């Protein structure tokens, strides 16, 4: 059994600070939660506006633990995130992990079994040995969820917020319209298991000081076939997101809850504009959700954009109108929880990347870059898959594009958090 303890920051008193109460100092210490929403803002417990600037750390693949640990320690990886000035990670997980815990009388799968299941009897033990060498607090009997615990604990130690994202139901690479995970009721997306998994992780995450928010589901999309294809609509979306939000809030009333939209989460327009949730006539009502806890998220991969003005217009129409327009029917914080591009010498200088680097800080909008991973344990059947969009190199040791990191990413972080 691996256990971790998190201690709050040390408090210093002197000068004016000495006149403040100890209670106030404790309340203002990081992470100063729980967070709440007010209009377009996320607020900490002191009522100060807070914005996420972070990166996606995948953990929803076949092994179902956070990637990269065969190459680096958790402490090293979190330190790299911290060195960018970032304050948050979007940590992904699969519902299958929770399903297997329930199927195993409440016991999680060990790393020994997880790597054998995910990578096979030959490669599994080899990769596990490297994970254990880099992370000596683990053993073959450490469980997958204990690895998530360790990531959350290290994030708390380095003051990085954790945003927990249900990326997929069955642990594997996401996303397509024929992967069985596109819409509620799809072949690998049973609604009851999904709601149960959200509640389980929300309850489990109460022990994580760094956990500030959770998302309901990554990139809802219309399946190519099956009953779920015909159920794909804003009207059905509303029913499911209300169910998921309730599951999280009943298990953990502290966390913010992120709602993702249709079309691979590329737009939440009916929510923002208060138009009919088609094919019905019902409309989004904040009263149907936990008060002060709802955040909207969208993704954008318009990598071929040739006009920043056009890209900005799409971002506003697709969701950011909730933050930028006084006429929006519903005002919420909106985050771009996925955007990304090839990490090479020049792509970051193009319209897409440079426009987002201006738009998000200018609107004090939160974001998570896709993706931290320089490689994956396995992706789409390929072991040790090279991620050319990865912020880190294949072995997670250096930045894949140092020029992007130093000339664009770090200034973008600073601009967002200033």
C-alpha positions in Angstrom: 0.0 0.0 0.0 1.4 3.3 -1.0 0.4 6.3 1.1 0.9 10.0 0.6 0.6 13.0 2.9 0.1 16.5 1.8 1.0 19.4 4.1 -0.2 23.0 3.5 2.3 25.7 2.9 4.2 27.2 5.8 2.8 30.5 7.1 5.0 33.5 7.8 3.9 36.3 10.0 5.5 39.7 10.2 4.6 43.4 9.7 1.0 43.8 8.4 0.7 40.0 8.1 1.0 39.6 11.8 -2.2 41.5 12.3 -4.2 39.0 10.3 -5.9 36.1 12.0 -4.4 32.7 11.6 -7.8 31.6 10.3 -7.6 34.1 7.4 -4.0 33.0 6.6 -5.1 29.4 6.5 -8.1 30.2 4.3 -5.9 32.1 1.8 -3.3 29.4 1.5 -3.1 27.4 -1.7 -5.3 25.9 -3.0 -7.7 28.3 -1.4 -10.8 26.3 -2.5 -13.4 25.2 -3.1 -13.7 27.2 -6.3 -17.0 28.7 -7.4 -18.3 30.5 -10.5 -19.8 33.9 -10.8 -20.8 35.0 -14.2 -17.8 34.6 -16.5 -15.4 34.1 -13.6 -14.0 31.3 -11.5 -13.4 32.5 -8.0 -11.3 31.1 -5.2 -12.4 31.1 -1.5 -11.3 34.7 -1.1 -13.4 35.8 -4.0 -10.4 36.4 -6.3 -10.6 35.5 -9.9 -8.7 32.4 -10.9 -7.8 31.1 -14.4 -6.3 27.7 -15.5 -3.3 27.6 -17.7 -2.2 24.1 -18.2 -1.6 21.0 -20.2 -3.3 17.6 -20.8 -1.7 14.6 -19.1 -3.3 11.4 -20.6 -4.2 8.5 -18.4 -7.1 6.8 -20.2 -5.2 4.4 -22.5 -5.2 0.7 -22.3 -2.9 0.6 -19.2 -5.2 3.2 -17.5 -2.5 5.0 -15.6 -0.9 8.4 -16.4 1.6 8.2 -19.3 5.3 8.6 -19.3 6.3 6.9 -16.0 8.5 4.4 -17.8 10.7 7.3 -18.7 10.5 9.8 -15.8 9.3 10.1 -12.2 6.1 11.8 -11.3 8.0 14.4 -9.5 10.1 15.2 -12.5 7.1 15.4 -14.9 5.2 17.7 -12.5 8.4 19.8 -12.1 8.5 20.3 -15.9 4.9 21.5 -15.9 5.7 23.8 -13.0 8.8 25.2 -14.8 6.5 26.6 -17.5 4.6 28.6 -14.9 1.5 26.5 -15.5 -1.0 26.1 -12.6 -3.1 23.1 -13.7 -3.3 19.8 -15.4 -6.2 18.1 -17.2 -5.8 14.5 -16.1 -7.7 11.9 -18.1 -9.1 8.5 -17.0 -11.3 5.7 -18.3 -14.6 4.5 -16.7 -13.3 0.9 -17.3 -10.9 1.4 -14.4 -13.8 2.0 -12.0 -15.9 -0.8 -13.6 -13.1 -3.2 -12.8 -12.9 -2.0 -9.2 -16.6 -2.8 -8.8 -16.2 -6.2 -10.6 -13.3 -7.1 -8.2 -15.2 -6.5 -4.9 -13.8 -3.0 -4.5 -10.2 -3.9 -5.2 -8.3 -2.1 -7.9 -6.1 -3.8 -10.5 -2.4 -3.9 -9.6 0.2 -2.4 -11.9 1.5 -5.9 -12.7 -1.9 -6.8 -14.1 -2.5 -3.5 -15.7 0.6 -3.5 -17.8 0.1 -7.2 -18.7 -3.4 -6.4 -19.8 -2.5 -3.3 -21.7 0.8 -4.3 -23.3 0.8 -8.1 -23.2 2.7 -10.8 -21.4 6.1 -9.8 -23.1 6.2 -6.0 -23.1 4.0 -5.5 -20.0 6.6 -6.7 -17.5 9.4 -4.9 -19.3 7.7 -1.5 -19.2 6.5 -2.0 -15.7 10.1 -2.6 -14.5 11.1 0.7 -16.0 8.1 2.4 -14.3 9.2 1.0 -10.9 12.8 2.0 -11.5 11.8 5.6 -12.1 9.2 5.6 -9.3 10.7 3.6 -6.5 7.8 4.3 -4.1 5.7 1.9 -6.3 5.8 -1.8 -6.4 4.2 -4.4 -8.8 1.3 -4.5 -6.2 0.7 -0.8 -6.3 -2.7 -0.2 -7.9 -3.7 2.1 -10.8 -5.7 4.4 -8.6 -2.7 4.7 -6.2 -0.7 6.1 -9.2 -3.4 8.7 -9.7 -3.2 9.4 -6.0 0.5 9.9 -6.3 0.1 12.3 -9.3 -2.5 14.3 -7.4 -0.2 14.4 -4.3 2.8 15.7 -6.2 0.6 18.3 -7.9 -0.5 19.4 -4.5 3.1 19.6 -3.3 4.0 21.8 -6.3 0.8 23.7 -6.2 -0.7 22.5 -9.5 -4.5 22.2 -9.7 -5.9 18.9 -10.9 -8.8 18.9 -13.3 -10.1 15.4 -13.7 -11.5 14.4 -17.1 -13.5 11.4 -18.0 -12.0 10.9 -21.4 -13.6 7.6 -22.5 -15.3 4.5 -21.1 -13.2 1.7 -22.4 -9.5 2.4 -21.9 -8.0 3.2 -25.3 -7.1 6.0 -27.7 -9.9 8.5 -28.2 -11.8 9.6 -30.3 -13.7 8.5 -33.4 -17.3 8.0 -34.5 -16.9 4.2 -34.6 -15.0 3.5 -31.3 -18.1 2.6 -29.3 -17.6 5.5 -26.9 -19.1 8.4 -28.8 -22.5 9.0 -27.2 -24.4 7.9 -24.1 -25.7 4.4 -24.7 -23.0 3.6 -27.4 -21.7 0.0 -27.4 -19.0 0.7 -24.9 -20.7 3.7 -23.1 -23.3 2.4 -20.7 -25.0 5.4 -19.0 -25.3 3.8 -15.5 -21.6 2.8 -15.4 -20.6 6.3 -16.5 -22.6 8.0 -13.8 -21.3 5.5 -11.2 -17.7 6.1 -12.4 -18.1 9.9 -12.1 -19.4 9.5 -8.6 -16.7 7.1 -7.6 -13.9 9.4 -8.8 -15.6 12.5 -7.3 -15.7 10.8 -3.9 -12.2 9.4 -4.2 -10.9 12.8 -5.2 -12.1 14.4 -1.9 -8.8 13.2 -0.5 -6.8 15.1 -3.1 -6.2 18.7 -2.0 -5.3 19.7 -5.6 -8.6 18.5 -7.1 -10.6 21.6 -8.1 -12.8 20.4 -11.0 -14.1 17.5 -13.0 -15.5 17.1 -16.5 -18.4 15.0 -17.5 -17.2 13.5 -20.8 -14.7 14.2 -23.4 -15.9 15.0 -27.0 -19.5 13.8 -27.3 -20.1 12.9 -30.9 -22.6 11.0 -33.1 -21.8 7.3 -33.6 -21.8 5.9 -37.1 -24.5 3.3 -36.2 -26.6 1.8 -33.4 -29.3 3.2 -31.2 -27.0 5.9 -29.8 -26.8 7.4 -33.2 -30.5 8.3 -33.2 -30.3 9.6 -29.7 -27.7 12.2 -30.6 -29.2 15.6 -29.9 -29.1 18.6 -27.6 -32.3 17.5 -26.0 -30.7 14.1 -25.0 -27.4 15.8 -24.1 -29.3 17.9 -21.5 -30.8 14.8 -19.9 -27.4 13.1 -19.6 -25.3 16.1 -18.4 -27.9 16.8 -15.7 -27.5 13.2 -14.5 -23.7 13.4 -14.6 -23.5 16.7 -12.8 -25.8 15.4 -10.1 -23.7 12.3 -9.7 -20.5 14.4 -9.2 -22.1 17.0 -6.9 -23.8 14.5 -4.6 -20.4 12.7 -4.2 -18.3 15.8 -3.9 -20.0 19.2 -3.6 -16.7 21.1 -3.7 -15.6 20.5 -7.3 -16.5 22.6 -10.3 -18.3 20.6 -13.1 -17.3 21.1 -16.8 -20.0 20.6 -19.5 -18.7 19.7 -23.0 -20.7 20.2 -26.2 -21.6 18.4 -29.3 -19.6 17.7 -32.5 -16.5 16.5 -30.6 -17.1 19.3 -28.0 -16.6 22.0 -30.6 -19.6 24.1 -29.6 -21.9 24.8 -26.7 -23.8 27.6 -28.6 -27.4 26.6 -27.5 -26.3 26.7 -23.8 -24.8 30.2 -24.2 -27.5 31.7 -26.4 -30.4 30.1 -24.5 -31.9 28.7 -27.7 -34.0 25.5 -28.0 -32.3 22.2 -27.1 -33.4 20.5 -30.3 -35.4 18.6 -31.3 -37.4 19.7 -28.3 -38.2 23.3 -27.2 -36.7 23.2 -23.8 -33.8 25.6 -23.0 -30.8 25.4 -20.7 -31.5 26.5 -17.2 -28.8 27.1 -14.6 -31.4 26.2 -12.0 -31.1 22.6 -13.2 -27.5 22.4 -12.0 -25.5 22.9 -8.8 -25.4 26.6 -8.2 -22.0 28.3 -8.7 -20.4 25.1 -10.0 -20.9 25.0 -13.8 -18.2 25.7 -16.3 -18.4 25.3 -20.1 -15.6 23.8 -22.2 -14.9 23.5 -25.9 -12.1 22.1 -28.1 -10.7 23.7 -31.2 -8.5 22.1 -33.8 -8.8 24.5 -36.7 -5.1 23.9 -37.5 -5.5 25.0 -41.1 -6.9 28.4 -40.2 -5.7 31.2 -42.5 -7.4 34.1 -40.7 -7.1 35.0 -37.1 -10.2 37.1 -37.3 -12.2 34.1 -38.6 -10.8 31.8 -35.9 -11.6 34.3 -33.2 -15.1 34.7 -34.5 -15.6 30.9 -34.4 -14.3 30.7 -30.9 -16.8 33.4 -29.8 -19.7 31.8 -31.6 -18.9 28.3 -30.4 -18.8 29.2 -26.7 -16.7 32.1 -25.6 -19.6 34.4 -26.2 -20.6 33.4 -22.6 -17.5 35.4 -21.5 -17.2 38.1 -24.0 -20.7 39.3 -24.8 -23.0 41.2 -22.6 -26.0 39.9 -24.6 -25.3 36.2 -23.9 -28.4 34.6 -22.4 -26.2 32.5 -20.0 -22.9 33.7 -18.7 -20.3 31.1 -17.6 -16.6 30.7 -17.5 -15.5 28.9 -20.7 -12.2 27.0 -21.1 -10.5 25.7 -24.2 -9.6 22.3 -22.7 -8.0 21.0 -25.9 -6.0 22.6 -28.7 -2.7 21.5 -30.2 -0.4 21.2 -33.1 2.8 19.6 -34.3 5.7 20.5 -32.0 8.2 21.3 -34.7 10.4 24.4 -35.5 7.7 26.4 -37.3 4.1 25.3 -36.8 3.7 27.4 -33.7 4.4 30.5 -35.7 1.4 29.9 -37.9 -2.1 31.5 -37.7 -3.7 28.9 -35.6 -1.2 28.7 -32.7 -0.3 32.4 -32.7 -4.0 33.5 -32.8 -4.9 31.3 -29.8 -1.8 32.5 -28.0 -3.3 36.0 -28.2 -7.0 35.3 -27.9 -6.9 33.3 -24.7 -4.8 35.6 -22.5 -6.6 38.6 -23.9 -9.9 37.2 -22.6 -8.4 35.7 -19.4 -9.8 32.4 -20.6 -8.5 29.2 -19.2 -6.9 26.5 -21.4 -5.2 23.1 -21.5 -2.7 22.4 -24.3 -2.9 19.0 -26.0 -0.6 17.3 -25.1 2.2 16.8 -22.5 2.9 13.3 -23.6 6.0 12.7 -25.7 5.0 9.1 -26.2 2.3 6.6 -25.0 2.6 3.2 -23.5 0.4 2.1 -26.4 -1.8 4.0 -28.9 -4.0 2.3 -31.5 -2.0 -0.9 -31.2 1.4 0.6 -31.5 3.6 0.2 -28.4 5.8 3.1 -27.3 3.9 5.4 -29.7 5.7 8.6 -30.7 3.6 11.7 -30.1 4.7 14.4 -32.5 2.3 16.9 -30.9 3.8 16.2 -27.5 5.2 19.1 -25.5 7.9 16.7 -24.3 10.4 14.6 -26.2 9.8 10.8 -26.7 11.5 10.0 -23.4 9.8 12.9 -21.6 13.2 14.5 -20.8 13.3 17.7 -22.8 11.0 20.1 -24.7 10.3 18.9 -28.2 10.2 22.5 -29.5 12.3 24.7 -27.1 11.7 27.7 -29.3 7.9 27.3 -29.0 8.2 26.8 -25.2 10.4 29.8 -24.6 9.1 32.3 -27.2 5.4 31.5 -27.2 4.2 29.1 -24.5 5.7 30.6 -21.4 4.6 34.1 -22.5 1.1 32.7 -23.1 1.0 31.3 -19.6 2.2 34.5 -18.1 -0.3 36.5 -20.1 -3.2 34.2 -19.0 -2.3 34.3 -15.3 -1.1 37.9 -15.0 
